[in-house]
């Protein structure tokens, strides 16, 4: 599952928040990087699990 549309929407929302509330810039950037990191880890491990399952014979999958 691709996270590109979700990350694009979050980037737009955070960009608007930075324009409106400049004093929150460091918080917004920090939260954004944490979310991006979590989504990248989730995507990595979900792809890793699918490739492992695909490599096993059909009768061993459950």
C-alpha positions in Angstrom: 0.0 0.0 0.0 1.4 3.3 -1.0 1.5 6.2 1.5 2.1 8.9 -1.1 -1.5 10.4 -1.1 -1.6 10.4 2.7 1.9 12.1 3.0 0.9 14.6 0.4 -2.2 15.6 2.3 -0.3 15.8 5.6 2.4 18.0 4.0 -0.3 20.4 2.6 -2.0 20.6 6.0 1.3 21.1 7.9 2.3 23.7 5.3 -0.9 25.7 5.9 -0.4 25.4 9.7 3.2 26.8 9.4 1.9 29.7 7.4 -0.8 30.5 9.9 1.1 29.6 13.1 4.8 30.4 12.5 5.7 29.9 16.2 4.7 26.2 15.8 7.2 25.5 13.0 9.5 23.3 15.0 6.7 21.2 16.5 5.0 20.7 13.1 8.3 19.7 11.4 9.1 17.3 14.2 5.7 15.7 14.1 5.9 15.4 10.3 9.2 13.7 10.4 8.0 11.3 13.1 5.0 10.4 11.0 7.0 10.0 7.8 9.4 7.7 9.6 6.6 5.6 11.1 4.9 5.2 7.7 8.2 4.3 6.0 8.9 1.6 8.6 5.3 0.2 8.3 5.6 0.1 4.5 9.0 -1.6 4.7 7.8 -4.3 7.1 4.5 -4.9 5.3 6.4 -5.4 2.0 8.9 -7.7 3.8 6.1 -9.8 5.2 4.5 -10.2 1.7 7.7 -11.2 0.1 8.4 -13.8 2.8 4.9 -15.2 2.3 5.3 -15.4 -1.4 8.5 -17.3 -1.2 6.9 -20.1 0.9 5.1 -23.0 -0.8 1.3 -22.7 -1.0 0.7 -25.6 1.4 2.8 -24.0 4.2 0.9 -20.6 4.0 -1.7 -20.0 6.7 
